[in-house]
Amino acid sequence: MKKRVFSGVQPSGDLHIGNYLGALKNWARIQYDYESIFCIVDLHAVTVFQEPAQLLAKIRETAALFIAAGIDPRHSTIIAQSSIPAHAELAWMLTCVTPFGWLGRMTQFKAKAAAQETVGDGIFQYPVLMAADILLYQAAVVPVGEDQSQHLELTRDVAQRFNSLYGETFVMPETSLPSVGARIMGLDDPDVKMSKSAKGANHAVNLLDPPDRIRKTIMRATTDSNPAVNFPALGPGVANLLNIYQAFSGASDEEMHARFEGMRYGDLKKQVAEMVVAQLEPLQRRYAEITSDPGYVAGILREGAERVSPIANSTVELVKRRMGLYVEP
């Protein structure tokens, strides 16, 4: 019996090449090795204000991009988090066994709180909802990047605490994760990870950007004061461009050295831009095909919810019974 894998992406902002190379491409690669569930985590998105019509459009766009990136809905389950009430229901029950101090130590909460004048309770409780997402499906494997590793450790702590209080209930997700994709940094600031929430016009290449826009963004990428690629002493901006090229092309380290050592930065950027344009073209073409049928994505999300709701509802019922909550006979 295959292990169950779960992961998700927020539908806020535009999905970019960092999301693709760091998550979607990897999900498509590993999906047949597991019973795979990939989630559009829209309940997480509303921890900060989202314009409702735009959020709904982004949920549909994200689902279509999952499929365009290679997630096979005939094998993998694609769901919108809010379509399955059990996510929120389990999150509340887990909140009640999660110590306040555990959440106060979360580094992402501290960073987000420092950046906002008013901090909603949803941001504080965000890690518990993430734990509920994973534990709801008894997922054994959670392919996430390093920036989410603390949240995964909290998930394990919450599961262990619940199991110790109420008896064996949850599968413990593994800490040894399948290899995640490349870590892509901001093109305007290579010291920070590429982000959907960043405001800079030249921060990211979005998956649906037209070719001219992709070229323009990459040609404006930050490099350094050196004239050409020098592998023994790569600055972060140059290293990021090379990482993007290698992640899209699959070139070996030896091939990268042979191709780019001594190349001037303008030529490097042109080659990276053309690689990105070429690699995104089939994804963009597939996306256009998917969205040409207005009902296709809605059908995939509906089928996904129908497929996994029995698993989710079974977990919630088990948790209720463990806690002594009312379950209709």
ROKEVEX-885850 format. One line per field, with one value per residue (C-alpha): residue number from 1; residue in three letters; x, y, z. Coordinates in steps of 0.001 Angstrom, whole numbers, plus 500000, padded with zeros to 6 digits. Example, Ala and Ser with C-alpha at 12.3 -4.5 7.8 and 13.67 -1.06 7.14 Angstrom:
// ROKEVEX-885850
num: (1, 2)
residu: (ALA, SER)
u: (512300, 513670)
v: (495500, 498940)
w: (507800, 507140)
END
This chain:
// ROKEVEX-885850
num: (1, 2, 3, 4, 5, 6, 7, 8, 9, 10, 11, 12, 13, 14, 15, 16, 17, 18, 19, 20, 21, 22, 23, 24, 25, 26, 27, 28, 29, 30, 31, 32, 33, 34, 35, 36, 37, 38, 39, 40, 41, 42, 43, 44, 45, 46, 47, 48, 49, 50, 51, 52, 53, 54, 55, 56, 57, 58, 59, 60, 61, 62, 63, 64, 65, 66, 67, 68, 69, 70, 71, 72, 73, 74, 75, 76, 77, 78, 79, 80, 81, 82, 83, 84, 85, 86, 87, 88, 89, 90, 91, 92, 93, 94, 95, 96, 97, 98, 99, 100, 101, 102, 103, 104, 105, 106, 107, 108, 109, 110, 111, 112, 113, 114, 115, 116, 117, 118, 119, 120, 121, 122, 123, 124, 125, 126, 127, 128, 129, 130, 131, 132, 133, 134, 135, 136, 137, 138, 139, 140, 141, 142, 143, 144, 145, 146, 147, 148, 149, 150, 151, 152, 153, 154, 155, 156, 157, 158, 159, 160, 161, 162, 163, 164, 165, 166, 167, 168, 169, 170, 171, 172, 173, 174, 175, 176, 177, 178, 179, 180, 181, 182, 183, 184, 185, 186, 187, 188, 189, 190, 191, 192, 193, 194, 195, 196, 197, 198, 199, 200, 201, 202, 203, 204, 205, 206, 207, 208, 209, 210, 211, 212, 213, 214, 215, 216, 217, 218, 219, 220, 221, 222, 223, 224, 225, 226, 227, 228, 229, 230, 231, 232, 233, 234, 235, 236, 237, 238, 239, 240, 241, 242, 243, 244, 245, 246, 247, 248, 249, 250, 251, 252, 253, 254, 255, 256, 257, 258, 259, 260, 261, 262, 263, 264, 265, 266, 267, 268, 269, 270, 271, 272, 273, 274, 275, 276, 277, 278, 279, 280, 281, 282, 283, 284, 285, 286, 287, 288, 289, 290, 291, 292, 293, 294, 295, 296, 297, 298, 299, 300, 301, 302, 303, 304, 305, 306, 307, 308, 309, 310, 311, 312, 313, 314, 315, 316, 317, 318, 319, 320, 321, 322, 323, 324, 325, 326, 327, 328, 329)
residu: (MET, LYS, LYS, ARG, VAL, PHE, SER, GLY, VAL, GLN, PRO, SER, GLY, ASP, LEU, HIS, ILE, GLY, ASN, TYR, LEU, GLY, ALA, LEU, LYS, ASN, TRP, ALA, ARG, ILE, GLN, TYR, ASP, TYR, GLU, SER, ILE, PHE, CYS, ILE, VAL, ASP, LEU, HIS, ALA, VAL, THR, VAL, PHE, GLN, GLU, PRO, ALA, GLN, LEU, LEU, ALA, LYS, ILE, ARG, GLU, THR, ALA, ALA, LEU, PHE, ILE, ALA, ALA, GLY, ILE, ASP, PRO, ARG, HIS, SER, THR, ILE, ILE, ALA, GLN, SER, SER, ILE, PRO, ALA, HIS, ALA, GLU, LEU, ALA, TRP, MET, LEU, THR, CYS, VAL, THR, PRO, PHE, GLY, TRP, LEU, GLY, ARG, MET, THR, GLN, PHE, LYS, ALA, LYS, ALA, ALA, ALA, GLN, GLU, THR, VAL, GLY, ASP, GLY, ILE, PHE, GLN, TYR, PRO, VAL, LEU, MET, ALA, ALA, ASP, ILE, LEU, LEU, TYR, GLN, ALA, ALA, VAL, VAL, PRO, VAL, GLY, GLU, ASP, GLN, SER, GLN, HIS, LEU, GLU, LEU, THR, ARG, ASP, VAL, ALA, GLN, ARG, PHE, ASN, SER, LEU, TYR, GLY, GLU, THR, PHE, VAL, MET, PRO, GLU, THR, SER, LEU, PRO, SER, VAL, GLY, ALA, ARG, ILE, MET, GLY, LEU, ASP, ASP, PRO, ASP, VAL, LYS, MET, SER, LYS, SER, ALA, LYS, GLY, ALA, ASN, HIS, ALA, VAL, ASN, LEU, LEU, ASP, PRO, PRO, ASP, ARG, ILE, ARG, LYS, THR, ILE, MET, ARG, ALA, THR, THR, ASP, SER, ASN, PRO, ALA, VAL, ASN, PHE, PRO, ALA, LEU, GLY, PRO, GLY, VAL, ALA, ASN, LEU, LEU, ASN, ILE, TYR, GLN, ALA, PHE, SER, GLY, ALA, SER, ASP, GLU, GLU, MET, HIS, ALA, ARG, PHE, GLU, GLY, MET, ARG, TYR, GLY, ASP, LEU, LYS, LYS, GLN, VAL, ALA, GLU, MET, VAL, VAL, ALA, GLN, LEU, GLU, PRO, LEU, GLN, ARG, ARG, TYR, ALA, GLU, ILE, THR, SER, ASP, PRO, GLY, TYR, VAL, ALA, GLY, ILE, LEU, ARG, GLU, GLY, ALA, GLU, ARG, VAL, SER, PRO, ILE, ALA, ASN, SER, THR, VAL, GLU, LEU, VAL, LYS, ARG, ARG, MET, GLY, LEU, TYR, VAL, GLU, PRO)
u: (500000, 501408, 502046, 499892, 501554, 500015, 501158, 499604, 499984, 498159, 496088, 497154, 499311, 500694, 502427, 505988, 508976, 510033, 506722, 507153, 510785, 510478, 507142, 504941, 507607, 508639, 505026, 504503, 507651, 506795, 503010, 502874, 505046, 502360, 498652, 498870, 496722, 497583, 495656, 494876, 495018, 492541, 491718, 495368, 495131, 492409, 494613, 495199, 492536, 491864, 489517, 486795, 486306, 490053, 490595, 487990, 489609, 493028, 491715, 490598, 493818, 495950, 494057, 494527, 498249, 498592, 497294, 499281, 502441, 501926, 499714, 497541, 493964, 493301, 495828, 496393, 493647, 493433, 491264, 490330, 490801, 487611, 485462, 486074, 484745, 486731, 489914, 488526, 486778, 489930, 491958, 489723, 490092, 493865, 493980, 492565, 495540, 498283, 500131, 500153, 503910, 504503, 502802, 504524, 507900, 507076, 509530, 507129, 504535, 507118, 508153, 504579, 503491, 506407, 505355, 501729, 500071, 497181, 497757, 494752, 494445, 494424, 498118, 498894, 496822, 498135, 500486, 497636, 495550, 498569, 498874, 495176, 495621, 498303, 496858, 493344, 494481, 496906, 499649, 502974, 504968, 504880, 507173, 507878, 510821, 513137, 511037, 508170, 510229, 509374, 505666, 506125, 507921, 504999, 502639, 504570, 504534, 500770, 500134, 502326, 500623, 497160, 498157, 499571, 496432, 493777, 495421, 496929, 494986, 497308, 499995, 503260, 504417, 507977, 510791, 512764, 511090, 511331, 513803, 512232, 513007, 515364, 515277, 514806, 515621, 514200, 515589, 515668, 517040, 518839, 519186, 515463, 513391, 511183, 507746, 504205, 503730, 506764, 505868, 508809, 507922, 511097, 511098, 509704, 508899, 505288, 504191, 501744, 504014, 504307, 507761, 508619, 507840, 509971, 512928, 512561, 512434, 515454, 517525, 516991, 518057, 520570, 524101, 527284, 530209, 532197, 532142, 531634, 530755, 533476, 532430, 534896, 533442, 529779, 527745, 524200, 522505, 524641, 524300, 520522, 520440, 522600, 520379, 517298, 518951, 520133, 516770, 514906, 517470, 518564, 522191, 524895, 527370, 530061, 527877, 527071, 530756, 531650, 528839, 528969, 532467, 533738, 530442, 529514, 526405, 524384, 524845, 524111, 520811, 519837, 520448, 518532, 515637, 515395, 515528, 512702, 510587, 511044, 510296, 507185, 505711, 504178, 502835, 501219, 499795, 498311, 496898, 495134, 493624, 492441, 490828, 489095, 486472, 484951, 483592, 486692, 488519, 485323, 484738, 488268, 487886, 484454, 485721, 488740, 486563, 484291, 487309, 488945, 485992, 485401, 489023, 488689, 485319, 486539, 489481, 487235, 484818, 487706, 489056, 485605, 485225, 488701, 487888, 484440, 482597, 479170, 479033, 475618, 475145)
v: (500000, 503386, 506054, 509155, 512469, 515890, 519398, 522713, 526218, 529417, 530996, 534517, 536350, 534925, 531554, 532051, 530008, 529591, 527830, 525701, 524685, 524432, 522586, 521886, 520276, 518053, 517100, 516039, 513933, 512068, 511842, 508258, 506981, 507921, 508322, 512037, 514903, 518457, 521289, 524914, 526246, 529098, 529111, 529968, 532762, 534612, 535020, 538385, 540258, 539033, 540749, 538052, 537985, 538005, 535187, 533002, 533619, 532743, 529466, 528418, 529692, 527787, 524550, 524971, 525638, 522485, 520482, 522448, 521809, 518058, 517085, 514297, 514564, 510975, 509842, 512719, 514455, 518249, 520007, 523449, 523439, 525384, 522875, 520327, 521612, 518960, 521066, 523842, 521438, 519456, 522669, 523800, 520510, 520594, 524218, 523048, 520741, 523024, 525035, 528796, 528904, 526549, 528958, 532002, 530543, 530144, 532264, 532890, 534304, 536673, 537845, 538338, 540060, 542487, 543479, 544348, 546989, 544691, 540968, 538680, 535575, 533533, 534282, 533041, 529871, 529305, 526453, 524561, 524741, 523459, 520601, 519835, 519790, 517114, 515043, 515079, 512746, 510775, 511877, 510133, 512334, 516119, 517597, 521112, 523475, 524417, 527491, 525179, 522681, 524330, 524026, 520353, 519802, 521481, 519130, 516181, 517705, 518283, 514748, 513280, 515354, 514357, 510696, 510797, 512452, 510480, 507359, 506532, 508573, 510252, 509007, 510816, 512544, 511715, 514166, 512578, 514220, 513544, 515943, 519322, 521351, 524239, 527172, 530194, 533657, 537056, 538463, 541949, 540763, 537409, 537328, 536582, 533698, 534484, 535306, 535816, 538637, 540695, 544065, 544654, 544698, 542758, 540380, 537270, 535609, 534503, 531298, 533108, 536017, 536500, 535920, 539613, 540186, 537195, 538483, 541993, 540773, 538491, 541092, 543411, 540781, 541813, 540498, 542089, 544300, 541518, 541438, 537710, 534367, 533149, 529846, 529951, 533311, 533531, 536362, 535492, 537103, 535261, 532011, 532443, 532904, 529817, 527880, 528819, 527692, 524417, 523651, 524165, 522467, 519578, 520301, 518718, 520796, 519918, 521056, 524303, 525062, 524293, 526436, 529503, 529936, 533349, 534326, 538006, 538693, 540120, 536903, 534812, 536617, 536132, 532401, 532109, 534098, 531939, 528771, 530000, 531108, 527745, 525713, 527696, 527616, 524101, 524890, 528097, 526309, 523576, 526214, 527908, 524563, 523810, 527201, 527182, 524930, 526936, 523845, 521656, 523030, 523172, 519519, 518527, 520329, 518801, 515296, 515854, 516859, 513857, 511531, 512572, 513744, 510213, 510137, 513587, 512888, 509573, 511306, 513974, 511353, 509400, 512546, 513390, 509916, 510077, 513448, 512430, 514816, 513944, 511651, 510591, 506850)
w: (500000, 498991, 501598, 501411, 500499, 501139, 500263, 499341, 497962, 498861, 496070, 497017, 494468, 491238, 491104, 489884, 488782, 492419, 493139, 490026, 490530, 494313, 494505, 491481, 489305, 492197, 492986, 489382, 489571, 492790, 492471, 491169, 494024, 496561, 497143, 496384, 497657, 496568, 498139, 497354, 500905, 500628, 504356, 504969, 502410, 504345, 507420, 505710, 503765, 500238, 497791, 497476, 493703, 493124, 495637, 493955, 490566, 492001, 493456, 489978, 488392, 490900, 490263, 486513, 487006, 489110, 486156, 483577, 485604, 485359, 488307, 486898, 488232, 487145, 489748, 492169, 494107, 493756, 496342, 497563, 501329, 502097, 500183, 502942, 506310, 508173, 507764, 509951, 512330, 513057, 513359, 516248, 518103, 517635, 518779, 522082, 522716, 521348, 524021, 523477, 523930, 521017, 518638, 520085, 519146, 515455, 513472, 510567, 512972, 514432, 510957, 509728, 512951, 512735, 509201, 510085, 512227, 513150, 513524, 513199, 515342, 512137, 511598, 515100, 514571, 511027, 512063, 513751, 510579, 508649, 511137, 510645, 506856, 507159, 509998, 508539, 505756, 507939, 505527, 506064, 503683, 503338, 500650, 501891, 501717, 504555, 505358, 506372, 508367, 511707, 510885, 510087, 513369, 515144, 513306, 514702, 518201, 518051, 516781, 519494, 522197, 521014, 520802, 524332, 525734, 523897, 522479, 519100, 516558, 514065, 511713, 512429, 509230, 508315, 508902, 506066, 503097, 499387, 497847, 497247, 494172, 493703, 496114, 493865, 495175, 494245, 491000, 492497, 495851, 495706, 499489, 499951, 498632, 495640, 497076, 495794, 498297, 497252, 495743, 493407, 489695, 488838, 491808, 490112, 486820, 487042, 485349, 483100, 482150, 478364, 476814, 476477, 480136, 481158, 479155, 480559, 484167, 483846, 481997, 484973, 487534, 490172, 489641, 491028, 490012, 488312, 484508, 483973, 485578, 487915, 489514, 492410, 493513, 492528, 493971, 495128, 492126, 489571, 491512, 491454, 487674, 487203, 489609, 487564, 484335, 485845, 487465, 484180, 481938, 484127, 483214, 485375, 487369, 484851, 481949, 483755, 484314, 480714, 479344, 481574, 483023, 481863, 480207, 480517, 482570, 479689, 477719, 480811, 481323, 477689, 477914, 481192, 479750, 476626, 478734, 480963, 477980, 476280, 479397, 480339, 476836, 477130, 480608, 479352, 476318, 478527, 480883, 477962, 476939, 480473, 481012, 477627, 479257, 482143, 483857, 483721, 486769, 488826, 487996, 489041, 492385, 492975, 492171, 494423, 497366, 496819, 496675, 499942, 502057, 503394, 504656, 506214, 507818, 509193, 510885, 512404, 513711, 515250, 516934, 518306, 519728, 521282, 522907, 524094, 521789, 520469, 517480, 516262, 516886)
END
